Amino acid sequence: MTKKLIRHINFIGHEINQSIEDGYPESDREVYCKKLHTIKEPDEADCMNCPYFGGMGQGTAHECVWEEPVDISSKLVRYIEHKDRQKEMMRVSEMIDAGVIQKG
């Protein structure tokens, strides 16, 4: 496998304005953060200064970009549904533990 730059699109539970205005809990806006290797509500100031920041996803997601190993036929975009944010953290944890990618 070779390492390629992959765009990770991390969806939040509801569109950001709806989530805030309708009083959804903070967990509705949480995504996996590669830099901090945790699940958290994104902070715009932190994201804008993050080396992995790839975009805001039009109010429905946060986009992060980093290299990870993929086979030759893999797509260069990963879609992480809101309900799968813990699975994404575990997937990345396994790669960190195996020494394939670095934490943070």
PyMOL CGO cylinders between C-alpha atoms (Angstrom):
from pymol import cmd
from pymol.cgo import CYLINDER

trace = [
    CYLINDER, 0.00, 0.00, 0.00, 1.07, 3.53, -0.66, 0.3, 1, 1, 1, 1, 1, 1,
    CYLINDER, 1.07, 3.53, -0.66, 0.24, 6.65, 1.32, 0.3, 1, 1, 1, 1, 1, 1,
    CYLINDER, 0.24, 6.65, 1.32, -1.98, 9.18, -0.39, 0.3, 1, 1, 1, 1, 1, 1,
    CYLINDER, -1.98, 9.18, -0.39, -3.64, 12.40, 0.64, 0.3, 1, 1, 1, 1, 1, 1,
    CYLINDER, -3.64, 12.40, 0.64, -7.21, 11.53, 1.64, 0.3, 1, 1, 1, 1, 1, 1,
    CYLINDER, -7.21, 11.53, 1.64, -10.06, 14.01, 2.18, 0.3, 1, 1, 1, 1, 1, 1,
    CYLINDER, -10.06, 14.01, 2.18, -12.06, 12.98, 5.26, 0.3, 1, 1, 1, 1, 1, 1,
    CYLINDER, -12.06, 12.98, 5.26, -15.57, 14.43, 5.30, 0.3, 1, 1, 1, 1, 1, 1,
    CYLINDER, -15.57, 14.43, 5.30, -16.82, 14.27, 8.89, 0.3, 1, 1, 1, 1, 1, 1,
    CYLINDER, -16.82, 14.27, 8.89, -20.59, 14.86, 8.98, 0.3, 1, 1, 1, 1, 1, 1,
    CYLINDER, -20.59, 14.86, 8.98, -22.29, 16.44, 11.97, 0.3, 1, 1, 1, 1, 1, 1,
    CYLINDER, -22.29, 16.44, 11.97, -25.74, 15.34, 13.13, 0.3, 1, 1, 1, 1, 1, 1,
    CYLINDER, -25.74, 15.34, 13.13, -27.77, 18.23, 11.67, 0.3, 1, 1, 1, 1, 1, 1,
    CYLINDER, -27.77, 18.23, 11.67, -26.95, 21.30, 9.62, 0.3, 1, 1, 1, 1, 1, 1,
    CYLINDER, -26.95, 21.30, 9.62, -24.98, 23.61, 11.95, 0.3, 1, 1, 1, 1, 1, 1,
    CYLINDER, -24.98, 23.61, 11.95, -27.56, 26.42, 12.22, 0.3, 1, 1, 1, 1, 1, 1,
    CYLINDER, -27.56, 26.42, 12.22, -30.39, 23.94, 12.86, 0.3, 1, 1, 1, 1, 1, 1,
    CYLINDER, -30.39, 23.94, 12.86, -28.27, 22.14, 15.45, 0.3, 1, 1, 1, 1, 1, 1,
    CYLINDER, -28.27, 22.14, 15.45, -27.58, 25.36, 17.36, 0.3, 1, 1, 1, 1, 1, 1,
    CYLINDER, -27.58, 25.36, 17.36, -30.96, 27.08, 16.93, 0.3, 1, 1, 1, 1, 1, 1,
    CYLINDER, -30.96, 27.08, 16.93, -33.03, 23.99, 17.75, 0.3, 1, 1, 1, 1, 1, 1,
    CYLINDER, -33.03, 23.99, 17.75, -30.98, 23.34, 20.88, 0.3, 1, 1, 1, 1, 1, 1,
    CYLINDER, -30.98, 23.34, 20.88, -29.42, 20.02, 19.94, 0.3, 1, 1, 1, 1, 1, 1,
    CYLINDER, -29.42, 20.02, 19.94, -26.73, 18.90, 22.41, 0.3, 1, 1, 1, 1, 1, 1,
    CYLINDER, -26.73, 18.90, 22.41, -23.06, 19.55, 21.68, 0.3, 1, 1, 1, 1, 1, 1,
    CYLINDER, -23.06, 19.55, 21.68, -22.71, 15.87, 20.75, 0.3, 1, 1, 1, 1, 1, 1,
    CYLINDER, -22.71, 15.87, 20.75, -24.80, 16.60, 17.62, 0.3, 1, 1, 1, 1, 1, 1,
    CYLINDER, -24.80, 16.60, 17.62, -21.90, 18.67, 16.32, 0.3, 1, 1, 1, 1, 1, 1,
    CYLINDER, -21.90, 18.67, 16.32, -19.02, 16.40, 17.38, 0.3, 1, 1, 1, 1, 1, 1,
    CYLINDER, -19.02, 16.40, 17.38, -16.60, 14.91, 14.86, 0.3, 1, 1, 1, 1, 1, 1,
    CYLINDER, -16.60, 14.91, 14.86, -13.34, 13.00, 15.05, 0.3, 1, 1, 1, 1, 1, 1,
    CYLINDER, -13.34, 13.00, 15.05, -10.39, 15.40, 15.32, 0.3, 1, 1, 1, 1, 1, 1,
    CYLINDER, -10.39, 15.40, 15.32, -7.15, 13.96, 13.90, 0.3, 1, 1, 1, 1, 1, 1,
    CYLINDER, -7.15, 13.96, 13.90, -4.92, 16.68, 15.35, 0.3, 1, 1, 1, 1, 1, 1,
    CYLINDER, -4.92, 16.68, 15.35, -6.10, 16.06, 18.93, 0.3, 1, 1, 1, 1, 1, 1,
    CYLINDER, -6.10, 16.06, 18.93, -7.05, 12.41, 18.29, 0.3, 1, 1, 1, 1, 1, 1,
    CYLINDER, -7.05, 12.41, 18.29, -10.38, 12.79, 20.05, 0.3, 1, 1, 1, 1, 1, 1,
    CYLINDER, -10.38, 12.79, 20.05, -14.10, 13.29, 19.44, 0.3, 1, 1, 1, 1, 1, 1,
    CYLINDER, -14.10, 13.29, 19.44, -15.08, 16.93, 19.93, 0.3, 1, 1, 1, 1, 1, 1,
    CYLINDER, -15.08, 16.93, 19.93, -17.17, 19.80, 18.71, 0.3, 1, 1, 1, 1, 1, 1,
    CYLINDER, -17.17, 19.80, 18.71, -14.98, 21.64, 16.20, 0.3, 1, 1, 1, 1, 1, 1,
    CYLINDER, -14.98, 21.64, 16.20, -13.78, 25.08, 17.19, 0.3, 1, 1, 1, 1, 1, 1,
    CYLINDER, -13.78, 25.08, 17.19, -13.52, 27.38, 14.20, 0.3, 1, 1, 1, 1, 1, 1,
    CYLINDER, -13.52, 27.38, 14.20, -10.36, 29.10, 15.45, 0.3, 1, 1, 1, 1, 1, 1,
    CYLINDER, -10.36, 29.10, 15.45, -8.62, 25.76, 16.09, 0.3, 1, 1, 1, 1, 1, 1,
    CYLINDER, -8.62, 25.76, 16.09, -9.75, 24.33, 12.75, 0.3, 1, 1, 1, 1, 1, 1,
    CYLINDER, -9.75, 24.33, 12.75, -8.57, 27.33, 10.74, 0.3, 1, 1, 1, 1, 1, 1,
    CYLINDER, -8.57, 27.33, 10.74, -5.07, 26.89, 12.21, 0.3, 1, 1, 1, 1, 1, 1,
    CYLINDER, -5.07, 26.89, 12.21, -4.98, 23.11, 11.88, 0.3, 1, 1, 1, 1, 1, 1,
    CYLINDER, -4.98, 23.11, 11.88, -2.58, 21.55, 9.33, 0.3, 1, 1, 1, 1, 1, 1,
    CYLINDER, -2.58, 21.55, 9.33, -5.30, 18.99, 8.47, 0.3, 1, 1, 1, 1, 1, 1,
    CYLINDER, -5.30, 18.99, 8.47, -8.11, 21.50, 7.88, 0.3, 1, 1, 1, 1, 1, 1,
    CYLINDER, -8.11, 21.50, 7.88, -9.76, 21.01, 4.50, 0.3, 1, 1, 1, 1, 1, 1,
    CYLINDER, -9.76, 21.01, 4.50, -13.02, 22.97, 4.68, 0.3, 1, 1, 1, 1, 1, 1,
    CYLINDER, -13.02, 22.97, 4.68, -16.30, 23.52, 6.47, 0.3, 1, 1, 1, 1, 1, 1,
    CYLINDER, -16.30, 23.52, 6.47, -18.51, 21.20, 4.42, 0.3, 1, 1, 1, 1, 1, 1,
    CYLINDER, -18.51, 21.20, 4.42, -21.24, 23.81, 3.84, 0.3, 1, 1, 1, 1, 1, 1,
    CYLINDER, -21.24, 23.81, 3.84, -22.54, 23.64, 7.42, 0.3, 1, 1, 1, 1, 1, 1,
    CYLINDER, -22.54, 23.64, 7.42, -23.05, 19.87, 7.45, 0.3, 1, 1, 1, 1, 1, 1,
    CYLINDER, -23.05, 19.87, 7.45, -19.49, 18.61, 7.92, 0.3, 1, 1, 1, 1, 1, 1,
    CYLINDER, -19.49, 18.61, 7.92, -15.88, 19.39, 8.70, 0.3, 1, 1, 1, 1, 1, 1,
    CYLINDER, -15.88, 19.39, 8.70, -13.31, 18.32, 6.15, 0.3, 1, 1, 1, 1, 1, 1,
    CYLINDER, -13.31, 18.32, 6.15, -9.84, 17.17, 7.10, 0.3, 1, 1, 1, 1, 1, 1,
    CYLINDER, -9.84, 17.17, 7.10, -7.01, 16.08, 4.83, 0.3, 1, 1, 1, 1, 1, 1,
    CYLINDER, -7.01, 16.08, 4.83, -4.10, 13.82, 5.73, 0.3, 1, 1, 1, 1, 1, 1,
    CYLINDER, -4.10, 13.82, 5.73, -2.02, 11.02, 4.28, 0.3, 1, 1, 1, 1, 1, 1,
    CYLINDER, -2.02, 11.02, 4.28, -2.84, 7.43, 5.03, 0.3, 1, 1, 1, 1, 1, 1,
    CYLINDER, -2.84, 7.43, 5.03, -2.10, 4.11, 3.35, 0.3, 1, 1, 1, 1, 1, 1,
    CYLINDER, -2.10, 4.11, 3.35, -4.50, 3.05, 0.62, 0.3, 1, 1, 1, 1, 1, 1,
    CYLINDER, -4.50, 3.05, 0.62, -4.47, 0.47, -2.11, 0.3, 1, 1, 1, 1, 1, 1,
    CYLINDER, -4.47, 0.47, -2.11, -4.23, 1.60, -5.70, 0.3, 1, 1, 1, 1, 1, 1,
    CYLINDER, -4.23, 1.60, -5.70, -7.99, 1.39, -6.37, 0.3, 1, 1, 1, 1, 1, 1,
    CYLINDER, -7.99, 1.39, -6.37, -9.10, 3.31, -3.26, 0.3, 1, 1, 1, 1, 1, 1,
    CYLINDER, -9.10, 3.31, -3.26, -11.06, 6.53, -3.51, 0.3, 1, 1, 1, 1, 1, 1,
    CYLINDER, -11.06, 6.53, -3.51, -9.32, 9.61, -2.18, 0.3, 1, 1, 1, 1, 1, 1,
    CYLINDER, -9.32, 9.61, -2.18, -12.35, 10.67, -0.13, 0.3, 1, 1, 1, 1, 1, 1,
    CYLINDER, -12.35, 10.67, -0.13, -13.70, 9.08, 3.07, 0.3, 1, 1, 1, 1, 1, 1,
    CYLINDER, -13.70, 9.08, 3.07, -17.21, 9.92, 4.22, 0.3, 1, 1, 1, 1, 1, 1,
    CYLINDER, -17.21, 9.92, 4.22, -17.63, 9.59, 7.99, 0.3, 1, 1, 1, 1, 1, 1,
    CYLINDER, -17.63, 9.59, 7.99, -21.27, 9.63, 9.02, 0.3, 1, 1, 1, 1, 1, 1,
    CYLINDER, -21.27, 9.63, 9.02, -21.97, 11.32, 12.35, 0.3, 1, 1, 1, 1, 1, 1,
    CYLINDER, -21.97, 11.32, 12.35, -22.95, 8.02, 13.98, 0.3, 1, 1, 1, 1, 1, 1,
    CYLINDER, -22.95, 8.02, 13.98, -19.59, 6.53, 12.91, 0.3, 1, 1, 1, 1, 1, 1,
    CYLINDER, -19.59, 6.53, 12.91, -17.28, 9.13, 14.49, 0.3, 1, 1, 1, 1, 1, 1,
    CYLINDER, -17.28, 9.13, 14.49, -16.18, 6.68, 17.22, 0.3, 1, 1, 1, 1, 1, 1,
    CYLINDER, -16.18, 6.68, 17.22, -15.47, 4.00, 14.58, 0.3, 1, 1, 1, 1, 1, 1,
    CYLINDER, -15.47, 4.00, 14.58, -13.32, 6.51, 12.70, 0.3, 1, 1, 1, 1, 1, 1,
    CYLINDER, -13.32, 6.51, 12.70, -11.32, 7.27, 15.84, 0.3, 1, 1, 1, 1, 1, 1,
    CYLINDER, -11.32, 7.27, 15.84, -10.78, 3.53, 16.40, 0.3, 1, 1, 1, 1, 1, 1,
    CYLINDER, -10.78, 3.53, 16.40, -9.74, 3.04, 12.76, 0.3, 1, 1, 1, 1, 1, 1,
    CYLINDER, -9.74, 3.04, 12.76, -7.17, 5.82, 13.04, 0.3, 1, 1, 1, 1, 1, 1,
    CYLINDER, -7.17, 5.82, 13.04, -6.05, 4.52, 16.48, 0.3, 1, 1, 1, 1, 1, 1,
    CYLINDER, -6.05, 4.52, 16.48, -5.24, 1.16, 14.92, 0.3, 1, 1, 1, 1, 1, 1,
    CYLINDER, -5.24, 1.16, 14.92, -3.06, 2.84, 12.28, 0.3, 1, 1, 1, 1, 1, 1,
    CYLINDER, -3.06, 2.84, 12.28, -1.30, 4.90, 14.97, 0.3, 1, 1, 1, 1, 1, 1,
    CYLINDER, -1.30, 4.90, 14.97, -0.72, 1.82, 17.14, 0.3, 1, 1, 1, 1, 1, 1,
    CYLINDER, -0.72, 1.82, 17.14, 0.68, -0.05, 14.13, 0.3, 1, 1, 1, 1, 1, 1,
    CYLINDER, 0.68, -0.05, 14.13, 3.07, 2.85, 13.39, 0.3, 1, 1, 1, 1, 1, 1,
    CYLINDER, 3.07, 2.85, 13.39, 1.52, 3.44, 9.99, 0.3, 1, 1, 1, 1, 1, 1,
    CYLINDER, 1.52, 3.44, 9.99, 0.61, 7.08, 10.69, 0.3, 1, 1, 1, 1, 1, 1,
    CYLINDER, 0.61, 7.08, 10.69, 1.54, 9.48, 13.46, 0.3, 1, 1, 1, 1, 1, 1,
    CYLINDER, 1.54, 9.48, 13.46, -0.73, 10.84, 16.16, 0.3, 1, 1, 1, 1, 1, 1,
    CYLINDER, -0.73, 10.84, 16.16, -1.60, 14.52, 15.86, 0.3, 1, 1, 1, 1, 1, 1,
]
cmd.load_cgo(trace, "trace")
